[in-house]
């Protein structure tokens, strides 16, 4: 019993690599939290992830852990955990009562079920794995970006060869098409887009596979008090990383209520060009909403917010960062010109210089590993849709 006479909350252990953080990861944490109790998350080490999955994570263990700490459903994070969870680790290291995991089978480097011991001890509970979201899909779109002429300097034929890039692209297209046919039928629309993509050398827009019901579960429903200082930030927040999180956290610290304006997919493509965005607006929204610092999001926010727009939201301060993807953008716009005229703009340091271009560089440096590894990963993910 606790000091106030209540039974102690059970500790629920959830683990993963959590690379290229997406809403599927976050939905797993949300579902685990619904089981009741404290959520303790183990972030698998770089070496364990490499040995088990055959590929080094794009984000470092410390970056992945920081992102998970930012999630509203997480109480505690353990860094550099093993991929296979033993009963001894669960009890004596994580000090948890049970493990929560998706309804798919996780196989470790030994070829055995990663949760065999805890399952046999009756300490494993399952939640439903999120369909339509995976690290492989995001990784595939990042590799697609490297096939474009715009980023050819990151994936030169001398280093990787056209054959490797073409093979990866073919595998990703097959995986996406299979998912659409079997789980998210769209009457041939994706096939048409694929043909257009090949004809025009155009990376198609990301697909949306989220429902309104799921979206509602991510909304924080934070009450906005009458005299609250409302902070507004905007951007694409595509392929969410620690730079995004630190910026949001520091912006929130300047006020009481943080609103994040998210550009729609067409706006992102217009200002950044092909092949952006990597992830769909709704997917980006779910990720941002899952962060502890976020109070609300605007879907399809204006690229240049007007005075009426800002006043209707009750914005007290518009916050901008020093590091962004401006070098990727196709125009030299002052997106906050109106806010500057209103004298409500403040620039802050996020403490992180990571950008989308840096992430593409990391993917490029691992491209040989990715290409040799992806076929098995795609096959495993396809099996989930049968």
RAVENQUI-V74843 format. One record per backbone hydrogen bond with DSSP energy under -0.5 kcal/mol. NH is the residue of the N-H (numbers start at 1). CO is the residue of the C=O. E is the energy in kcal/mol with one decimal. If there is no record, write none. Layout:
nh: <NH/NH>
co: <CO/CO>
e: <E/E>
This chain:
nh: <2/5/12/12/13/13/14/16/25/26/27/28/29/30/31/32/33/34/35/36/38/40/40/41/41/42/42/43/43/44/44/45/49/50/51/52/53/54/55/64/65/66/67/68/69/70/71/72/74/75/76/78/80/81/85/85/86/90/91/92/93/93/94/95/96/97/98/99/100/101/103/107/108/111/114/116/118/119/120/121/122/123/125/127/133/138/139/140/141/142/143/144/145/146/147/147/148/148/151/152/154/155/155/159/160/161/165/166/167/168/169/170/171/172/173/174/175/176/177/178/179/180/181/182/183/184/189/192/193/194/195/196/197/198/199/200/201/202/204/209/215/216/217/217/218/218/219/219/222/225/228/230/230/231/231/232/233/235/244/245/246/247/248/249/250/251/252/253/254/255/256/257/259/259/260/261/261/262/262/263/263/268/269/270/271/272/273/273/276/284/285/286/287/288/289/290/291/292/294/295/296/298/299/300/301/301/305/305/310/311/312/313/314/315/316/317/318/319/319/320/322/324/328/329/329/330/333/335/337/340/341/342/343/344/346/348/359/360/361/362/363/364/365/366/366/367/370/371/372/373/374/375/377/378/379/380/381/382/383/384/384/385/386>
co: <6/2/10/38/11/98/40/42/22/22/23/24/25/26/27/28/29/30/32/33/10/12/38/39/76/14/40/41/78/16/42/81/45/46/47/48/49/50/49/60/61/62/63/64/65/66/68/290/71/39/39/41/43/43/83/114/84/86/87/88/88/89/89/89/90/11/11/123/13/125/127/105/112/108/106/113/85/115/116/117/119/118/99/101/130/134/135/136/137/138/139/140/141/142/143/144/144/145/148/149/151/151/152/156/156/156/161/162/163/164/165/166/167/168/169/170/171/172/173/174/175/176/177/178/179/179/186/188/189/190/191/192/193/194/195/196/197/197/202/207/211/212/213/214/214/215/215/216/295/223/225/228/314/229/257/317/259/261/241/241/242/243/244/245/246/247/248/249/251/252/229/229/231/257/296/233/259/260/298/235/261/264/265/266/267/268/268/269/273/280/281/282/283/284/285/286/288/70/291/258/258/260/297/262/262/298/303/335/306/307/308/309/311/310/230/230/344/232/317/346/348/322/325/325/326/271/331/333/334/336/337/338/340/339/318/320/355/356/357/358/359/360/361/362/363/364/366/367/368/369/370/371/373/374/375/376/377/378/379/380/381/382/383>
e: <-3.5/-2.0/-0.6/-3.2/-0.5/-2.9/-2.5/-1.8/-0.7/-1.6/-2.6/-1.6/-1.5/-2.2/-2.6/-1.9/-2.1/-1.5/-1.3/-1.7/-2.3/-3.1/-0.7/-0.6/-2.9/-2.5/-0.5/-0.6/-3.0/-2.4/-0.7/-1.8/-2.4/-2.5/-2.8/-2.1/-2.9/-1.7/-0.6/-2.7/-2.5/-2.0/-2.0/-2.0/-2.4/-1.2/-1.6/-3.0/-1.5/-2.2/-1.7/-3.1/-1.1/-1.9/-0.5/-1.6/-0.7/-2.3/-2.3/-2.9/-0.6/-1.6/-2.8/-0.6/-2.9/-2.4/-1.3/-3.1/-2.6/-2.1/-0.8/-0.6/-2.7/-1.8/-2.9/-1.6/-0.6/-2.6/-2.4/-1.3/-1.6/-2.9/-2.8/-1.8/-0.6/-1.7/-3.0/-2.5/-1.9/-1.9/-2.2/-2.2/-1.8/-1.3/-1.0/-0.9/-0.6/-1.0/-1.1/-1.4/-1.8/-0.5/-0.9/-0.9/-2.2/-0.6/-1.4/-2.8/-2.5/-2.2/-2.4/-2.4/-2.3/-2.5/-2.5/-2.4/-2.3/-2.8/-2.7/-2.3/-2.1/-2.1/-2.4/-2.3/-2.2/-1.5/-1.9/-1.9/-2.3/-2.5/-2.0/-2.3/-2.6/-2.1/-2.3/-2.5/-1.1/-1.6/-0.6/-0.5/-2.4/-2.3/-1.0/-0.7/-0.7/-1.3/-0.8/-0.5/-0.6/-0.7/-1.9/-0.8/-0.5/-0.5/-3.2/-2.7/-2.1/-1.9/-0.6/-1.9/-2.8/-1.9/-2.4/-2.7/-2.4/-2.1/-2.6/-1.6/-1.5/-1.9/-2.7/-1.8/-3.0/-0.6/-2.5/-3.4/-0.6/-0.6/-2.9/-1.9/-0.5/-2.3/-2.5/-2.4/-2.5/-2.7/-0.5/-1.9/-1.8/-2.7/-2.5/-2.2/-1.8/-2.2/-2.8/-1.4/-1.3/-3.2/-1.3/-2.0/-1.6/-2.4/-0.5/-1.2/-2.6/-0.7/-0.5/-0.5/-2.2/-2.6/-2.6/-1.3/-1.0/-2.4/-2.6/-1.8/-3.9/-2.5/-0.6/-2.3/-1.0/-0.5/-1.9/-0.7/-1.3/-3.2/-1.1/-1.0/-1.5/-2.1/-1.8/-1.5/-1.3/-2.1/-2.5/-2.6/-1.7/-2.3/-1.8/-2.0/-2.3/-2.4/-1.9/-0.8/-1.0/-1.3/-2.6/-2.7/-1.8/-1.4/-2.2/-0.5/-1.3/-3.1/-2.1/-2.1/-2.2/-2.5/-1.8/-0.6/-0.8/-2.0/-1.1>
